[in-house]
Structures are given as C-alpha cells and as structure tokens.
Amino acid sequence: MADKPISDYLQRLSLNSKGDSVVKSPFVLCFGELLIDFVPTINGVSLAEAPAFKKAPGGAPANVAVCVARLGGSSAFIGKVGEDEFGHMLADVLKENKVDISGMRFDSSARTALAFVTLRADGEREFMFFRNPSADMLLRESELDIDLIKKAAIFHYGSISLIEEPCKSSHLAAMAIAKKSGSLLSYDPNLRLALWPSANAAREGIMSIWDQADIIKISEDEITFLTGGDDPYNDDVVLNKLFHPNLRLLLVSEGSQGCRYYTKQFKGRVPGLKVKPIDTTGAGDAFVGGLLGRLASDLNLYQDENRLREALYFANACGALTVTKNGAIPALPTIDEVERLVSEVAA
C-alpha cells in the first residue's frame, strides 16, 4: 500500500466532527510502542560497564495505559509486538493490569523492540535501541481497530510512532478517526533523539502534528529542544511558541518540583510531593496517566482551575510514587497508594 501524504490525514483531522460522533466510553486509548527495557542490575554505570541486565516491560504509551487502569480507570492499548516470547509476555502484562488489548497486533516477520537503558553516575540517561525494524514500526492502517478508536474519550500518543512507515501513516489515520469521532487528543512527544535520523528530523516530526492536539505534556528539556534553545522557564516562550490556537491544556512537567499548566483562560504551577527517589523511569507516564484517568470521566475538568489543580496534584502524586520504586510498570501506583501519600503530605 502506498504511503499517503501527511496532508491527507491533516485534512481529515480538520473535518467537523458533528454528525459523525459516537457514544463515548470514559476510557483512555493509548497508541504507540510497547517494548522490553533491559536495565542494569546495579545503578550508576554505563551500558558497557553493566555486569548484567534484567528485563522490564516498557514503552511510554503502554505505561500510561497501565497507570490509568491501576488507578481504577478504563484503558486500552493499540500497538504491535512480535509473534515471539517477549511480545506475548508484554500482552500478558497489559492483560494482568486490566488494559484492553483487543487492538494489539502481533507480527510474525519482526521481533518485539528491545531497549537497553541506564542512568549513569553523571545523571545522564543512556539508551541503546534494537529495532531494525521492530514489530511496533510495522503496524499498518488496515490493522487498526476503528471501532475501539471511535469509542475512546481520550486518544493518547507520543512521537516515536511517527518516525518510520508504515506506523507513521497508521498513527496519522488513527488520529484522524479519533478527532472526527469527538475524542480528545492527548500528546506527549517523549523525545528519544537516538531513534530519529537527526535532531532536525525529530523537531520537524514532533511539530508536524503539534496543532492537532487538545492536550500536550512536555518537559523542560523538550521546550529547549523544540524552541531551538529558548528558556524553558519563560512563560512567554511557552505561550508564544508552543501554545497553539486549538490547544485546551498545555502541561510542563518539572520533575520533583511539580508542573506548570497553561490554558486559554489561566496559567499556574502545582507543586510536587517530596519523596526519596530511587528510579525516575516512568514518572512522566504516571503523571500523564493520573491526569488522563481523571479527565476521561470529567472531560471539561480543564475549564475549572480549582478542579484542574486538584487533578494535577493527584497526577504529581502518581509521578512521585513511581520514582520510589524500580522500573516503570512495576512502580506505577494504585489509587490507595496515591490517596495515602496525599493524606500523609496534608497531615
């Protein structure tokens, strides 16, 4: 099948959704990569220095889906893994966490993606990816579960699925379906520069769908990267360069410091919760999952600043708890753990 130009999908995204909307379920549908992370058995070493590695399920969109479900919400995942032991292990992990995997596909001709990742002693994260190509890159538009996409209250995605065809065209098509059916589009670029052909390709790829999202979450480092070196703490930089006319909510994650929020009506900051960090993997995904789970059952939440601040404080607590344990999915919190932490801080 010939690849369709981006303009085809963007035209479909701009279609009026009236008359084509369907009854929405309060669930979050996450689209993108699901892979195996190999993490050193000891902290603070480079990949070359690591004596051994342990495997862990990974992939930002999948982490978000699990987080939503673990907090008591409803979520589903669309993506592709290999028809191999790792692929089936990942499917089982999602099922065990009550994530709907009816939109997941298996590829017999490509392996499940692998990533070796470590946090070096100097604080820098080091990645090495094995996907040449991996199954997640080979999801085709014909394999999309269209009915599942149409029913989602929120359609969440990253940018890694935009790097290679045919997954790129499938991503754009899924966005078009979700937008036309009235879903909120949630975008966390989750920059992984090592996967893109170049820094310019990454910047252009990430920004190519920027103005389609209703909700965007970015980090301070991503602001600097996307703006060509501008100050990530400057509200004018964020509002003038990254807040587009159709955006409903822009979030800037600040790690342990909390987050900033920007809407057309108001802006502010919500503080983080102090914990003893062990492993920051998955913290941003837990933050996103915590917020989207709340938003799925209250889609106008972002219009009320008090309700938004409460939801963001809850999301900050989700992120904080995740850094107190190793791994991403194993560290994602339950609703009871989040409520306990919030109560302890308030006491």
Helices and strands as residue ranges (DSSP letters): H 6-13, E 25-31, E 35-40, E 53-58, H 60-70, E 74-82, H 85-96, E 100-107, E 114-119, E 125-130, G 135-138, G 141-143, H 146-151, E 152-157, G 160-162, H 167-180, E 184-187, G 193-195, H 199-207, G 210-212, E 215-219, H 220-226, H 235-241, E 249-253, G 255-257, E 258-262, E 267-271, H 283-296, G 301-303, H 305-322, G 329-331, H 335-346
